[in-house]
Amino acid sequence: MMQANLLLMTDSYKASHYLQYPPKTTKIYSYIESRGGKFDNLVFFGLQYVLKKLEKGFNLNDIKEAHEIFKLHGLPFNKDGFEYIVKEHDGQLPIRIKALPEGSIVPVLTPLLSIENTDPDCAWITTYLETMLLRGVWYPTTVATYSYHVKQVIRKYMDETSDDLETLPFKLHDFGARGVSSHESAGIGGIAHLVNFMGSDTIESIKVARDIYNCKMPSQSIPAAEHSTICSWGPGGELDSYRNILNQFNGEYPLIAIVSDSYNLWNALDLFGTKLKSEIINGGSTIVIRPDSGNPIEIVSQTLEKLGNYFGYETNSKGYSVLNNVRVIQGDGIDLEMIEKIISRMKLEGWSTSNITFGMGGALLQRLDRDTQNFAMKESYIEIDGIGMDVYKNPVTDPGKNSKKGRQDISEFVTVFEDGKILKEWNLDDIRKRTGWQL
């Protein structure tokens, strides 16, 4: 396994930058923002994970390794500068980071954090850390933002078609662990989703919640079938596979999910509505049917109709139908746009949003990148020989890449990290409250 070395968490070309700044540079100040993208508002999240890494600092062995790698890689390396930090600061980074409270909802183009050096002999360290810092912010913030906007869509339809919002935190379930690029991505992206929801099958996110955000248990899941557990009984054993699941879990767990398209969805729904109907009704659990294949809009519509015919439904105070004993989860082909198409069709056909939950994988944790919200970290202020100067870029070929001038500290900023120490930590409960978690 690759061992962590803070000095190697950068882009190669940054190793040469300490030689490129003006002589007698004593201060470099930068900020991070989203320059716009898919969404106009962001949920800022994830910085604390990076700060835990920064807090560990580095030592002479790290410097030796980095020096060797950069030399072989064909680049200069500020060995003297890093050795100075070990000598004068015990390997702790002489920087100050101010940031919005995590969970803050802000418009794009709002500075999310600032970073500057605190030792005038280490101005170059500010931008050396850009790669690690920007990567540590854009990904969880983008996931949390996407998840937040899904929640707003679902909430809108629940307000219109449901009697209560108690189940809203469980309406989008994280299926993304197997679809991301790494174990670490699953943990970071998974906890970013849990800023808004409580449904998840991504175990790595629980570990991040416990270690980084002081939350013992951020999510819940339920017993659920997959195709392997159904197909292992063979085509002729489909009924037995479903009955076995009911025998194992019915009555002990409030919800049980059963994937139902291994062979013929419509036959499976007939089995639930005839041969297994009494067991479902008398067992005490709500059975969640997962159609999983086909056009999601049409399949959900037809599944609800068949389940309604078999199990009946109640009409809520808003005039929409709520199934008895069963629900539906759609986890195939789901993204923000598809969710709205499905539940708008449900509303049109008289079904309450209470009847459905969604699972999302790639679209939630993987099908996004830094350009989804156009994240950037830019230097905006410098001090040279005691004289301050605003720094900015203004490319004539792309005004959208203009950067801000001067110090960007805003009133909401809190100093979260200084000289190797985390000064302010956020727990997940506080972060959730900032996003409007309380119904």
Residue pairs with C-beta under 8 A, 6 or more apart in sequence:
4 53
4 56
5 58
5 62
5 65
5 66
6 53
6 54
6 56
6 57
6 58
6 62
6 132
7 58
7 62
7 63
7 65
7 66
7 82
8 65
8 66
8 69
9 53
9 131
9 132
10 128
10 129
10 130
10 131
10 132
11 130
11 131
12 70
12 73
12 75
13 75
14 127
14 128
14 130
14 131
15 70
15 75
15 76
15 77
15 78
15 128
16 75
16 76
17 124
17 127
17 128
18 78
18 81
18 124
18 128
19 76
21 28
21 123
21 124
21 382
22 382
22 384
23 384
24 384
24 385
25 123
25 124
25 382
25 383
25 384
26 120
26 121
26 123
26 383
26 384
26 385
26 386
27 116
27 117
27 120
27 123
27 381
27 382
27 383
27 388
28 116
28 117
28 123
28 124
28 126
28 127
28 379
28 381
28 382
29 114
29 115
29 116
29 126
29 379
29 380
29 381
29 382
29 407
30 114
30 115
30 116
30 126
30 127
30 130
30 377
30 378
30 379
30 380
31 111
31 112
31 113
31 114
31 115
31 377
31 378
31 380
31 404
31 408
32 111
32 112
32 113
32 114
32 133
32 134
32 137
32 375
32 376
32 377
33 108
33 109
33 110
33 111
33 112
33 375
33 376
33 378
33 404
34 42
34 108
34 109
34 110
34 112
34 138
34 141
34 373
34 374
34 375
35 108
35 109
35 373
35 374
35 375
35 376
35 400
35 401
36 108
36 109
36 373
36 374
36 400
37 108
37 371
37 372
37 373
37 374
38 146
38 372
38 373
39 108
39 145
39 146
39 149
39 373
40 107
40 108
41 105
41 106
41 107
41 108
41 145
42 105
42 106
42 107
42 108
42 110
42 112
42 141
42 145
42 373
43 103
43 104
43 105
43 141
43 144
43 145
43 147
43 148
43 195
43 196
43 435
44 99
44 100
44 101
44 102
44 103
44 104
44 105
44 106
44 112
44 137
44 141
44 144
45 102
45 103
45 140
45 141
45 144
45 192
45 195
45 431
46 102
46 136
46 137
46 139
46 140
46 141
46 144
46 188
46 192
47 97
47 99
47 102
47 113
47 136
47 137
47 416
48 102
48 212
48 213
48 416
48 422
48 425
48 426
49 136
49 140
49 188
49 208
49 212
50 132
50 133
50 136
50 137
51 97
51 416
51 417
51 422
52 211
52 212
52 422
53 132
53 136
54 93
54 95
54 129
54 132
54 417
54 420
55 417
55 420
55 421
55 422
57 90
57 91
57 92
57 93
57 420
58 82
58 85
58 86
58 91
59 86
59 91
60 83
60 86
62 91
63 79
63 82
63 83
63 86
66 77
66 82
67 77
67 79
70 76
70 77
71 77
78 124
81 121
81 122
81 124
81 125
84 121
84 122
85 91
85 92
85 93
85 94
85 119
85 122
85 125
88 94
88 119
89 119
89 419
89 420
90 420
91 420
92 419
92 420
92 421
93 125
93 129
93 419
93 420
94 117
94 118
94 119
94 122
94 125
94 419
94 420
95 115
95 116
95 117
95 118
95 125
95 126
95 129
95 417
95 418
95 419
96 115
96 116
96 117
96 118
96 415
96 417
96 418
96 419
97 113
97 114
97 115
97 415
97 416
97 417
97 418
98 113
98 114
98 409
98 413
98 414
98 415
98 416
99 112
99 113
99 114
99 413
99 414
99 416
100 106
100 110
100 112
100 113
100 410
100 412
100 413
100 414
101 412
101 414
101 426
101 430
101 431
101 434
102 426
102 431
102 434
103 195
103 426
103 430
103 431
103 432
103 433
103 434
103 435
104 412
104 434
105 148
105 434
105 435
105 436
106 112
108 373
108 374
110 410
111 404
111 408
111 410
111 413
112 137
112 141
113 133
113 137
113 413
113 416
114 407
114 408
114 409
114 413
115 126
115 129
115 133
116 126
116 381
117 123
117 124
117 125
117 126
118 418
118 419
123 382
123 383
126 379
127 379
130 377
133 377
134 370
134 375
134 376
134 377
137 375
138 370
138 373
138 375
139 185
139 188
139 189
139 192
139 370
140 188
140 189
140 191
140 192
141 192
141 373
141 375
142 368
142 370
142 372
142 373
142 375
143 188
143 189
143 192
143 193
143 364
143 365
143 368
144 192
144 193
144 195
144 196
145 373
146 336
146 363
146 364
146 368
146 372
147 172
147 192
147 193
147 195
147 196
147 197
147 364
148 195
148 196
148 435
149 336
150 172
150 196
150 336
150 339
150 360
151 168
151 171
151 172
151 196
151 197
153 336
153 339
153 340
153 343
154 168
154 171
154 172
154 339
154 343
154 353
154 358
155 165
155 168
157 343
157 344
157 346
157 347
157 353
158 165
158 168
158 171
158 353
158 354
159 165
160 318
160 347
160 353
161 316
161 318
161 320
161 346
161 347
161 351
161 352
161 353
161 354
162 316
162 318
162 320
162 352
162 353
162 354
163 316
163 317
163 318
163 354
165 439
166 439
167 354
167 357
168 439
169 196
169 197
169 198
169 199
169 437
170 197
170 198
170 199
170 220
170 357
171 197
171 199
171 353
171 356
171 357
171 358
172 193
172 196
172 197
172 199
172 339
172 357
172 358
172 359
172 360
172 364
173 197
173 199
173 200
173 201
173 221
173 329
173 331
173 357
173 358
173 359
173 360
174 190
174 193
174 194
174 197
174 199
174 200
174 201
174 202
174 205
174 219
174 359
174 360
174 361
174 364
174 365
175 201
175 331
175 359
175 360
175 361
175 364
176 186
176 189
176 190
176 193
176 202
176 360
176 361
176 362
176 364
176 365
176 366
177 186
177 190
177 201
177 202
177 203
177 204
177 365
178 361
179 361
179 362
179 365
179 366
180 186
180 189
180 365
180 366
181 366
183 204
184 204
185 365
185 366
186 202
186 204
186 205
186 365
187 202
187 204
187 205
187 207
187 208
188 208
189 202
189 205
189 364
189 365
189 366
190 200
190 202
190 204
190 205
190 208
190 365
191 205
191 208
191 209
191 212
191 213
191 218
191 428
193 200
193 202
193 205
193 364
193 365
194 200
194 205
194 209
194 218
194 219
194 428
195 428
195 431
195 432
195 435
196 432
196 435
196 437
197 219
198 218
198 219
198 220
199 219
199 220
199 221
199 357
200 206
200 218
200 219
200 220
200 221
201 221
201 224
202 219
202 365
205 218
205 219
206 217
206 218
206 219
209 215
209 216
209 217
209 218
209 219
209 428
210 216
213 426
213 427
213 428
213 431
214 425
214 427
214 428
215 427
215 428
215 429
218 428
222 253
222 254
222 255
222 256
222 257
222 288
223 245
223 248
223 249
223 253
223 256
223 257
224 256
224 257
224 258
224 259
224 288
224 290
225 241
225 245
225 257
225 258
225 259
225 290
226 259
227 259
227 262
229 241
229 245
230 238
230 241
230 242
230 258
230 259
230 262
231 262
232 241
233 240
233 241
233 244
235 263
238 262
238 263
238 267
238 268
238 271
239 271
239 275
239 276
242 258
242 268
242 271
242 272
242 276
243 276
243 279
245 256
245 258
246 256
246 276
246 279
246 280
246 283
246 287
249 256
249 285
250 256
250 279
250 280
250 283
250 284
250 285
250 287
251 283
251 284
251 285
252 285
253 285
254 285
254 286
255 285
255 286
255 288
255 327
256 285
256 286
256 287
256 288
257 288
257 289
257 290
257 329
258 287
258 288
258 289
258 290
259 290
259 292
260 268
260 269
260 272
260 289
260 290
260 291
260 292
261 268
261 290
261 291
261 292
261 293
261 294
262 268
265 291
265 293
265 294
265 299
265 303
266 306
269 289
269 303
269 306
269 307
269 310
270 306
272 280
272 287
272 289
272 307
272 310
272 326
273 306
273 307
273 309
273 310
273 311
274 310
277 310
277 311
280 287
280 311
280 325
280 326
281 311
281 324
281 325
286 325
286 326
286 327
287 325
287 326
287 327
288 326
288 327
288 328
288 329
288 357
289 303
289 307
289 326
289 327
289 328
289 329
290 328
290 329
290 330
290 331
290 359
291 299
291 300
291 303
291 328
291 330
291 332
292 330
292 331
292 332
293 299
293 332
296 330
296 332
296 333
296 334
296 338
296 341
296 342
297 338
297 341
297 342
297 345
299 330
300 328
300 330
300 342
300 345
300 346
300 356
301 345
301 346
301 349
303 328
304 323
304 328
304 346
304 349
304 351
304 355
304 356
305 349
307 323
307 326
307 328
308 321
308 323
311 323
311 324
311 325
311 326
312 323
312 324
313 321
313 322
313 323
313 324
314 321
314 322
314 324
315 321
315 322
316 322
316 352
316 354
318 352
319 350
320 347
320 350
320 351
320 352
320 354
321 350
321 351
321 352
321 355
322 352
322 354
322 355
323 355
327 355
327 356
327 357
328 355
328 356
328 357
329 356
329 357
329 358
329 359
330 342
330 356
330 357
330 358
330 359
331 358
331 359
331 360
331 361
334 358
334 359
334 360
334 363
335 360
335 363
335 367
336 363
339 358
342 356
342 358
343 353
343 356
346 352
346 353
346 355
346 356
347 353
374 400
376 401
376 403
378 392
378 393
378 403
378 404
379 391
380 390
380 391
380 392
380 403
380 404
380 405
380 406
380 407
380 408
381 388
381 389
381 390
381 391
381 406
381 407
382 388
382 389
382 391
383 389
390 405
390 406
391 405
392 402
392 403
392 404
392 405
393 401
393 402
393 403
394 402
394 403
395 401
395 402
414 424
415 423
415 424
416 422
416 423
416 424
416 425
417 423
